[in-house]
């Protein structure tokens, strides 16, 4: 089921199928209405950024994240792609942040998000990092 215009198909090699920014809002039975951002870890941030820019993805910026890590951000239709690195190993999907009006069904303790006016909680025990944020 696409969620807010984005469908993520997870398998051995994650694949992302992206919708368009004007895709209709679809609410999942758990209350999620979209995907805010996807986080991908990479051993070579500069090479990954250049590869995605050469594919004409909408690059926004790169920032220093501390401890030698940097983050690059791309707009992918209705959601963001955050690349982070350098890390050891292969490039890989690290986590997903969903959007929901009500964070209570997802458990955890909601707190203020980095983005002003938004709240975030972490979903536990999925074996894969998932967070849920209130809408923009």
N, C-alpha and C positions, 0 to 999 in steps of 0.2 A: 504494500500500500504506500503510495507516495505521501509524503508528509510536507505540506506547505510548498509543493512544487519540486521536492527533492526526494529521490529514492536512493538509499544506500544498499547495495547488495554486498553482503559480506560472505566471503569464501576464503579459500587459501590466499588469494591475492585480492584485497578489497577493490571493488569497482564502484564508482560513483556515477549515477545517472542523474543529470541535472535538468530541472524544468526551467521555466522562464519566470522573470520577476513578477509577471502579472498572473501567475498560476493561481487558481482558486484556493482559498484556505480550506484545508480538510482537517477535521479534528479526529485524532486517533482515539480509540476507546479509553486510553489512559489519560486523556485530557491534553496531550501535546498537540500543538497546532503547526509546528514547523521546526526546522533545524536552524539554529542561530549560527553555529560554526562547527567546522571539522578541523581537528588538529592532526597534522602529519609530521612525524619526526624524520629528519634526513641527516646523513653523515656529511653532506656538502651543500650547505644552504645556498651559496652563490650559484652553483651549477643547477640546482633545482629551480631557483628563481629564473635564471636565464632560459631554462627549458620551458617553463610555463609561460614566460613572456613571449618566447618565440612562437608559442601556440596561440598568441593573442589573448591570453587571459588578462583580466582587468587587475593589474598590479597597482597597489596603493602605496605601500611603504615598507621599509625594514627598520626595525628598532633593536637596540641593545636591551637584552632581557636580564643581564647580570650573570655572573659566574661563567663568562665566556659564551653564553648562549645568545643567539639572536632570533628574532621572529620576523617573518615576512607575511604580508597580508594581501589576499586577492579576493575580489568580489566574484562569486560564482552564482549569478542569477540571484535567487532569494536567500542565499547564505554566504558565509565567509569561509575561506580556506586560510588557516594559519599554519605556516610552515615553521618549524622550530629546529634549530641545530647549531652546532654540529653534535651528533650523537654517534655512538659506535653501532655497528651493524648496518643492516639495509634500511632503505626508506620504508616507512611503515605507518599505517593508520594508528594513531595513539588514542584518540577519543572523540566523542561527539557531545555537543551541547544542544539540547532541545529547547523549545519555547513552549511555555504553558502559562495560562492565566493564573491557575491555582497550583502552587507547589506542594501542598499538603499530601496529595496522593502518592508522591514520589519519595516520601520519607526524608530523613536527614533533618538538619537544622538550617533553615534558610538564613542567609546573611546578605548584607549589602554586596552587590557586584561591583566590579571595577567601573562599569558604565554607570554614571549617575542616574539615580531613580529606579534602578533595576535591582532585583533580588535573585539569588542563586542558591541552589542546593545540590548536593552530590548524591547520586543514586548508589547504594551500596550493594555488594555481593552479586554483581553481574559478570565479574571476570573481565571486564572491559570498562575503561573510564567513561562514565556518562554523567553529565550534569544537566540541570534543568534551570532555565532562567525565565523571568517574567518578560513579556513583550517589550519591544523598544517603544 
